[in-house]
Amino acid sequence: MKTIAEQLIQLNQIKSDINQAINDKGVEVTNADGFSIYPDKIRQIKTASDLTFDTTPTENSTNPVTSGGIYNAITENEEVVAAALNDLNDRLNNVDVEEMTSVT
């Protein structure tokens, strides 16, 4: 059986490990903070349910876009995307590889 001193050392290490885990999740906690604040600190950890999603691609937004939003943006602009792909294909087909690789 561990002595009280050994148990206190182990408890201090566990507290330090929990502090590090909370800090790793982006919430600041120090070794000076007592156990009583841990529940509030843990509640501050952001989870996927805290994210805000855009339903359409939005310029300058840092929010993730739903897959449906991406699909709709592509299908709504299908003609534009198709024209751009065709233009790119035409440009690639007109590249003179021999001219690009010849040494002058």
Secondary structure per residue as TSV (DSSP state, phi and psi in degrees):
chain	resnum	aa	ss	phi	psi
A	1	M	-	360.0	138.7
A	2	K	-	-74.3	148.7
A	3	T	-	-76.0	166.2
A	4	I	H	-60.8	-39.5
A	5	A	H	-62.5	-43.3
A	6	E	H	-65.1	-38.7
A	7	Q	H	-66.3	-38.3
A	8	L	H	-66.5	-39.1
A	9	I	H	-62.9	-44.5
A	10	Q	H	-63.6	-42.6
A	11	L	H	-62.0	-40.8
A	12	N	H	-63.3	-39.4
A	13	Q	H	-66.6	-41.1
A	14	I	H	-62.6	-43.0
A	15	K	H	-60.6	-43.5
A	16	S	H	-62.6	-41.4
A	17	D	H	-64.2	-41.4
A	18	I	H	-65.6	-42.2
A	19	N	H	-55.6	-47.8
A	20	Q	H	-63.1	-41.1
A	21	A	H	-63.3	-41.4
A	22	I	H	-66.7	-44.4
A	23	N	H	-61.9	-38.1
A	24	D	H	-61.2	-24.8
A	25	K	T	-91.6	7.8
A	26	G	T	91.4	9.9
A	27	V	-	-112.9	125.4
A	28	E	-	-78.1	129.9
A	29	V	-	-142.7	141.4
A	30	T	-	-114.7	165.2
A	31	N	T	-65.2	-22.3
A	32	A	T	-76.4	-18.6
A	33	D	S	-70.8	140.2
A	34	G	-	-84.4	164.4
A	35	F	G	-58.6	-26.9
A	36	S	G	-64.0	-23.1
A	37	I	G	-89.7	-8.6
A	38	Y	H	-58.0	-43.8
A	39	P	H	-56.0	-44.4
A	40	D	H	-65.7	-39.8
A	41	K	H	-64.5	-41.9
A	42	I	H	-64.8	-38.3
A	43	R	H	-64.5	-23.1
A	44	Q	T	-77.9	-12.6
A	45	I	S	-68.1	126.0
A	46	K	-	-75.2	139.8
A	47	T	-	-125.2	174.9
A	48	A	G	-57.7	-33.2
A	49	S	G	-69.2	-14.5
A	50	D	G	-85.0	-10.7
A	51	L	-	-72.9	149.4
A	52	T	-	-107.5	125.3
A	53	F	-	-105.4	140.9
A	54	D	B	-87.7	141.7
A	55	T	S	-89.6	-9.6
A	56	T	S	-139.9	151.0
A	57	P	-	-59.4	128.4
A	58	T	-	-125.1	126.1
A	59	E	T	-58.0	135.6
A	60	N	T	67.1	8.5
A	61	S	-	-84.4	140.7
A	62	T	-	-99.4	1.8
A	63	N	S	-77.2	145.5
A	64	P	-	-68.0	154.5
A	65	V	B	-106.2	137.3
A	66	T	-	-64.4	153.6
A	67	S	H	-62.6	-35.1
A	68	G	H	-64.0	-36.0
A	69	G	H	-65.6	-40.3
A	70	I	H	-66.3	-47.0
A	71	Y	H	-57.4	-47.6
A	72	N	H	-63.2	-40.2
A	73	A	H	-62.9	-39.3
A	74	I	H	-71.4	-46.7
A	75	T	H	-69.5	-32.3
A	76	E	H	-69.0	-25.9
A	77	N	T	-111.8	27.5
A	78	E	H	-57.4	-41.0
A	79	E	H	-65.1	-41.3
A	80	V	H	-65.2	-45.0
A	81	V	H	-63.8	-44.0
A	82	A	H	-61.7	-42.5
A	83	A	H	-63.9	-41.6
A	84	A	H	-64.8	-40.8
A	85	L	H	-65.9	-40.8
A	86	N	H	-63.9	-41.9
A	87	D	H	-62.3	-44.3
A	88	L	H	-62.4	-43.4
A	89	N	H	-60.8	-43.3
A	90	D	H	-61.9	-43.2
A	91	R	H	-63.4	-41.9
A	92	L	H	-66.2	-37.6
A	93	N	H	-69.1	-23.6
A	94	N	T	-94.5	4.2
A	95	V	-	-75.7	129.3
A	96	D	-	-92.0	97.5
A	97	V	H	-61.8	-40.4
A	98	E	H	-61.6	-40.2
A	99	E	H	-66.8	-37.4
A	100	M	H	-70.5	-28.8
A	101	T	H	-99.8	-6.0
A	102	S	-	-76.8	145.4
A	103	V	-	-98.5	130.9
A	104	T	-	-102.0	360.0
